[in-house]
Structure formats: C-alpha cells, structure tokens
C-alpha cells in the first residue's frame, strides 16, 4: 500500500518495468499518437492510491474525487473493476477486457494478470483471497473465497481456485484447481525478482 510520495514513484517505476515501457525522451509523443490505455489506467490507479492514503487535506480529498471520476470512465472503457490498494508494485495487466477484483483481496508484487479474471469473495463471505508475490494469472481464472496463494505460482487458463496453495514454484490448473507441476516463474514474469 502506497504510504508516501517516494513509494508512489517506486510503484510507478515497478509498473512501468512490468509493462515493458521504455524511458525515451519522446515517450510523451508516442503516448500522444498511440496512447497505451493500460499504462494510463495503472498510472491513474497509483495516483488514486497515493491521494487516498497520503493526502488527508481538503484539497487532496477534492482532487481524489475528481481523478476518481476520470479513472472510473477509463476503467469502464477497458472493462476493469480494480479498486485501490489491492495490488503491490510491478502490476502487469496484459490486455483490455473484463477483470473484476474484490476490494478486500490483496495481491503481492509482480503480478501478471490476463483478461476474464475474477478475484473475489465466495458464498456471502466478506473474506477475499490473499495472493503472494510473482503470481501469473492466465486468462479466464477465477480465484474465490478465504484462501491464500503463495509466491511464485502460475495459474493456468480457465482454472477455478477455491482452496489454498502455499507451495512455491508450481503450476496449478483445472476446475477445481490442483497442483500440476513445478514451474520457473521467471519464464512467465520476466521482471520477477
């Protein structure tokens, strides 16, 4: 969770690295001609987190409300329902499309997430999943309930994860999900450390 201006900048740098966005001098021109809406969404998300967590003054609250409206429009356009303070640094949203995340979920650093993914509570419970660092979430994955997903885990496409997986460096798949094999997460998330 972002708690200072320095942390806000560190989150932005980690997200930029995760999305493989360069630091060229003409970056602003490229964004003007062919905008990267996922990067724009993630920058807005981090800005919302900064203003929500760090700016408690009246001007900060007013600005937070204004950027939240603008951010919500972009989220609807892209199909994302991702609340503030859920994802750690290094978030990489792979494509436009439906992604729904419960506000009580927590996801560690360096998460790569694909379309048609749902991370939420189950059966009227308020508890949502807690997901570790360096987790690859393929298209169509459903993660639900009061569960934990450990570090360095890949979840295969169209899997339904409703139980805890703590073992590291594994691939889980299926409906219901089960351990399939060991996996080298650096091959799926190159920026993972």
C-alpha positions in Angstrom: 0.0 0.0 0.0 1.4 3.4 -1.0 2.2 5.5 2.1 4.5 8.2 0.8 5.4 10.2 -2.4 8.7 8.1 -2.7 6.7 4.9 -2.5 4.3 6.2 -5.1 7.2 6.9 -7.5 8.6 3.4 -6.8 5.3 1.8 -7.6 5.1 3.7 -10.9 8.6 2.6 -11.8 7.9 -1.0 -11.0 4.6 -1.0 -13.0 6.5 0.6 -15.9 9.1 -2.1 -15.8 6.4 -4.8 -15.6 4.6 -3.4 -18.7 8.0 -3.1 -20.5 7.5 0.6 -21.2 10.7 2.5 -22.2 12.1 5.7 -20.8 12.8 7.5 -24.0 12.7 11.3 -24.4 10.0 11.0 -27.0 7.7 8.9 -24.8 5.2 11.7 -24.4 4.9 12.0 -28.2 4.4 8.2 -28.6 1.6 8.4 -25.9 0.0 11.3 -27.8 0.0 9.5 -31.1 -0.8 6.0 -29.9 -1.8 6.0 -26.2 -1.2 3.0 -24.1 -4.5 2.9 -22.2 -3.4 0.1 -19.8 -0.4 2.2 -18.7 -2.7 5.2 -18.4 -5.1 3.1 -16.2 -2.3 1.9 -14.0 -0.8 5.4 -13.6 -4.3 6.6 -12.6 -4.7 3.7 -10.1 -1.5 4.5 -8.4 -2.3 8.2 -8.3 -5.7 7.3 -6.7 -3.9 5.2 -4.1 -1.4 8.0 -3.3 -4.2 10.6 -2.8 -6.4 8.2 -0.8 -3.6 7.1 1.5 -1.4 10.2 1.8 -3.4 13.4 1.2 -5.8 13.9 4.0 -6.2 17.6 3.5 -9.3 19.1 1.9 -7.6 19.9 -1.5 -6.2 16.3 -1.6 -9.7 14.9 -1.0 -11.3 17.1 -3.6 -8.6 16.2 -6.2 -9.0 12.5 -5.3 -12.7 12.7 -6.0 -12.1 14.4 -9.4 -9.4 11.9 -10.6 -11.6 9.0 -9.4 -14.4 10.1 -11.8 -11.9 10.3 -14.7 -10.4 7.0 -13.7 -13.8 5.3 -13.5 -14.6 6.3 -17.1 -11.3 4.7 -18.3 -12.0 1.6 -16.2 -15.4 1.2 -17.8 -13.9 1.6 -21.3 -11.2 -1.0 -20.7 -13.5 -3.4 -18.7 -11.5 -3.3 -15.4 -13.1 -3.3 -12.0 -9.9 -2.9 -9.9 -10.2 -1.0 -6.6 -7.3 0.9 -4.9 -4.8 -0.7 -2.5 -5.2 -4.3 -3.8 -2.1 -4.8 -6.0 1.5 -4.4 -4.9 4.2 -2.8 -7.2 5.0 -4.4 -10.5 1.4 -5.0 -11.7 1.2 -6.0 -15.3 -2.3 -6.1 -16.9 -1.7 -8.0 -20.2 -4.8 -6.9 -22.3 -8.0 -5.0 -22.3 -11.0 -7.0 -21.1 -13.0 -7.9 -18.1 -11.0 -8.1 -14.9 -13.0 -8.0 -11.6 -11.3 -7.8 -8.3 -12.8 -7.6 -4.8 -11.7 -4.6 -2.7 -10.8 -7.0 0.2 -8.4 -9.0 -1.9 -4.6 -8.5 -1.5 -2.1 -9.3 -4.2 1.7 -9.0 -3.7 4.3 -7.6 -6.0 4.9 -8.5 -9.7 1.5 -9.9 -10.6 0.8 -10.5 -14.2 -3.0 -10.7 -14.8 -4.9 -11.5 -18.0 -8.5 -10.9 -19.2 -11.7 -12.6 -18.0 -10.2 -12.9 -14.5 -12.2 -12.7 -11.3 -10.7 -12.5 -7.8 -13.5 -12.3 -5.2 -15.3 -13.5 -2.1 -17.5 -16.6 -2.0 -20.9 -17.6 -0.7 -21.8 -14.3 1.0 -18.5 -14.2 2.9 -16.6 -11.0 3.2 -13.2 -12.6 3.1 -11.3 -12.5 -0.2 -8.1 -14.2 -1.5 -4.6 -13.2 -0.4 -2.2 -13.7 -3.2 1.6 -13.7 -2.9 4.4 -12.2 -4.9 5.3 -13.2 -8.5 2.0 -14.8 -9.4 1.0 -15.3 -13.1 -2.8 -15.4 -13.6 -3.8 -16.6 -17.1 -7.0 -15.7 -19.0 -10.3 -16.9 -17.5 -9.0 -17.7 -14.0 -11.5 -17.5 -11.1 -10.0 -17.2 -7.6 -12.5 -17.0 -4.8 -13.0 -17.4 -1.1 -11.0 -17.0 2.1 -7.8 -18.6 0.6 -4.1 -18.0 0.1 -2.0 -18.3 -2.9 1.7 -18.5 -2.2 4.7 -16.9 -4.0 6.0 -17.8 -7.5 2.8 -19.6 -8.6 1.4 -19.8 -12.1 -2.4 -20.4 -12.6 -3.3 -21.9 -15.9 -6.1 -20.6 -18.1 -9.8 -21.1 -17.1 -8.9 -22.6 -13.7 -11.1 -22.2 -10.7 -9.1 -21.8 -7.5 -11.1 -22.2 -4.3 -8.6 -23.7 -1.9 -5.2 -22.6 -0.5 -1.9 -23.3 -2.4 1.2 -22.3 -0.4 3.9 -24.4 -2.1 6.1 -22.2 -4.3 7.2 -22.5 -7.9 4.3 -24.6 -9.1 1.7 -24.5 -11.8 -1.9 -25.0 -10.7 -4.7 -25.8 -13.2 -8.2 -27.2 -13.5 -11.6 -26.8 -12.1 -11.2 -27.3 -9.2 -7.5 -26.3 -9.4 -4.8 -28.8 -8.3 -1.0 -28.8 -8.5 0.2 -29.9 -11.9 4.0 -29.5 -11.9 6.9 -27.3 -10.9 7.4 -24.1 -12.9 10.1 -21.5 -13.4 8.2 -18.2 -12.8 10.9 -16.1 -14.4 9.8 -17.5 -17.8 6.3 -16.2 -17.3 7.1 -13.0 -15.5 10.5 -11.8 -16.7 10.6 -8.8 -14.3 10.1 -11.0 -11.2 12.9 -10.9 -8.7 
